[in-house]
């Protein structure tokens, strides 16, 4: 909780216990023109068009709600990419890049279609992170280039 305290002409900003923080990396979005801070443990806790990104995934699943990644944005799962994008990464790598589905699959993106984003099908795999919305949650793991 932030509280402004004024003594004469001296103004102090006091941080105390509460849900707000002075860490600007926790800023998540804009609601009604005001910046908000959303602490989360899962994407279901975040507003539409945002996902929960862990602050330090090795220490805790707690994080902040951030906007879905656009094309070229860093991702770990397809659920972190905006509509029309898949998370494409190399097998056994921790993160990938949000890429647009090939033009031939824009109307009905599926794993079979998304696999064409890889140079080779052998050793590549694909999964949907949300079975209710597979087209918006595809992660493609491409076999390493020879």
C-alpha positions as CSV (number, residue, x, y, z in Angstrom):
1,X,0.0,0.0,0.0
2,X,1.4,3.4,-1.0
3,X,0.7,6.4,1.2
4,X,1.8,10.0,0.7
5,X,2.8,11.8,3.8
6,X,3.4,15.5,3.7
7,X,5.4,17.3,6.5
8,X,5.8,21.0,5.8
9,X,7.3,21.2,2.3
10,X,8.8,17.7,2.4
11,X,6.7,14.9,0.7
12,X,7.5,11.3,1.5
13,X,6.2,8.2,-0.3
14,X,5.7,5.4,2.2
15,X,5.4,1.7,1.2
16,X,3.6,-0.6,3.6
17,X,1.8,-3.9,3.6
18,X,-0.7,-4.4,0.9
19,X,-1.2,-5.7,-2.6
20,X,0.5,-2.8,-4.5
21,X,4.2,-2.7,-5.1
22,X,6.8,-0.3,-6.2
23,X,8.2,-2.8,-8.7
24,X,7.3,-1.5,-12.2
25,X,7.8,-5.0,-13.7
26,X,4.5,-6.1,-12.0
27,X,2.4,-3.7,-14.1
28,X,0.0,-5.8,-16.0
29,X,-2.5,-3.9,-17.9
30,X,-4.8,-1.0,-18.2
31,X,-8.4,-0.9,-16.9
32,X,-10.5,2.2,-17.3
33,X,-7.4,4.2,-18.2
34,X,-5.6,3.2,-15.0
35,X,-2.6,0.9,-14.8
36,X,-3.4,-2.2,-12.7
37,X,-1.2,-4.8,-10.9
38,X,-2.6,-8.3,-11.2
39,X,-0.9,-11.0,-9.1
40,X,-1.7,-14.5,-10.4
41,X,-0.9,-18.2,-10.2
42,X,-2.7,-19.3,-13.4
43,X,-3.9,-17.7,-16.6
44,X,-7.5,-18.3,-15.6
45,X,-7.0,-15.5,-13.0
46,X,-6.1,-13.0,-15.7
47,X,-8.3,-10.8,-17.8
48,X,-9.0,-11.7,-21.5
49,X,-6.0,-11.2,-23.8
50,X,-3.5,-11.7,-20.9
51,X,-1.7,-14.7,-19.4
52,X,0.1,-15.3,-16.1
53,X,3.9,-15.0,-16.4
54,X,5.8,-16.3,-13.4
55,X,8.2,-13.7,-12.0
56,X,10.7,-16.5,-11.1
57,X,9.4,-19.9,-12.2
58,X,12.2,-21.7,-10.4
59,X,11.1,-20.3,-7.1
60,X,7.3,-19.9,-7.3
61,X,4.4,-20.1,-9.8
62,X,3.3,-16.7,-8.7
63,X,3.5,-14.0,-11.3
64,X,1.8,-11.1,-13.0
65,X,-0.9,-10.9,-15.7
66,X,0.7,-9.6,-19.0
67,X,-0.6,-9.1,-22.5
68,X,-0.5,-12.1,-24.9
69,X,2.6,-12.1,-27.0
70,X,2.5,-10.8,-30.6
71,X,4.4,-12.3,-33.5
72,X,8.1,-12.5,-32.6
73,X,7.3,-12.5,-28.9
74,X,9.0,-15.0,-26.6
75,X,6.8,-17.8,-25.4
76,X,7.0,-21.1,-23.5
77,X,3.5,-22.4,-24.4
78,X,1.0,-21.6,-27.2
79,X,-1.4,-20.2,-24.6
80,X,1.0,-17.2,-24.3
81,X,0.6,-16.1,-27.9
82,X,-2.1,-13.9,-29.4
83,X,-4.8,-15.4,-31.7
84,X,-3.5,-16.8,-35.0
85,X,-0.1,-17.6,-33.6
86,X,1.6,-20.7,-32.3
87,X,4.6,-21.0,-30.0
88,X,7.4,-22.6,-32.1
89,X,10.6,-23.8,-30.4
90,X,13.4,-26.3,-30.8
91,X,12.9,-29.7,-29.0
92,X,14.1,-29.5,-25.4
93,X,14.5,-25.7,-25.4
94,X,12.9,-23.7,-22.7
95,X,11.4,-21.0,-24.8
96,X,10.3,-20.3,-28.4
97,X,8.9,-17.6,-30.5
98,X,5.2,-16.8,-31.4
99,X,4.8,-17.3,-35.1
100,X,1.9,-17.0,-37.5
101,X,0.3,-20.1,-38.8
102,X,1.0,-20.8,-42.5
103,X,-1.4,-19.0,-44.8
104,X,-2.9,-22.3,-45.8
105,X,-4.1,-22.9,-42.2
106,X,-5.4,-19.5,-41.2
107,X,-9.0,-20.6,-41.3
108,X,-8.5,-23.8,-39.3
109,X,-5.2,-24.0,-37.5
110,X,-4.4,-27.5,-36.3
111,X,-1.3,-29.3,-35.1
112,X,-0.9,-31.0,-38.4
113,X,-0.9,-27.6,-40.1
114,X,1.3,-26.0,-37.5
115,X,4.0,-28.7,-37.9
116,X,4.7,-27.2,-41.3
117,X,6.4,-24.4,-39.4
118,X,9.3,-26.9,-38.7
119,X,12.0,-27.6,-41.2
120,X,11.5,-31.4,-40.7
121,X,8.5,-33.4,-39.4
122,X,10.7,-36.3,-38.1
123,X,11.3,-35.7,-34.4
124,X,9.0,-32.7,-34.2
125,X,5.8,-32.6,-32.1
126,X,2.8,-30.5,-31.5
127,X,0.4,-30.1,-28.6
128,X,-2.6,-28.0,-27.7
129,X,-2.6,-26.4,-24.2
130,X,-6.3,-25.8,-24.1
131,X,-8.5,-28.6,-25.5
132,X,-11.5,-26.2,-25.5
133,X,-9.6,-23.8,-27.7
134,X,-6.8,-25.8,-29.5
135,X,-6.3,-23.2,-32.3
136,X,-5.2,-20.6,-29.7
137,X,-3.0,-22.8,-27.6
138,X,-0.7,-24.7,-30.0
139,X,2.9,-25.3,-29.1
140,X,5.2,-26.8,-31.8
141,X,8.5,-28.4,-30.8
142,X,10.7,-28.7,-33.9
143,X,13.5,-31.2,-34.3
144,X,16.9,-29.6,-34.1
145,X,18.3,-28.5,-37.5
146,X,21.0,-30.9,-38.8
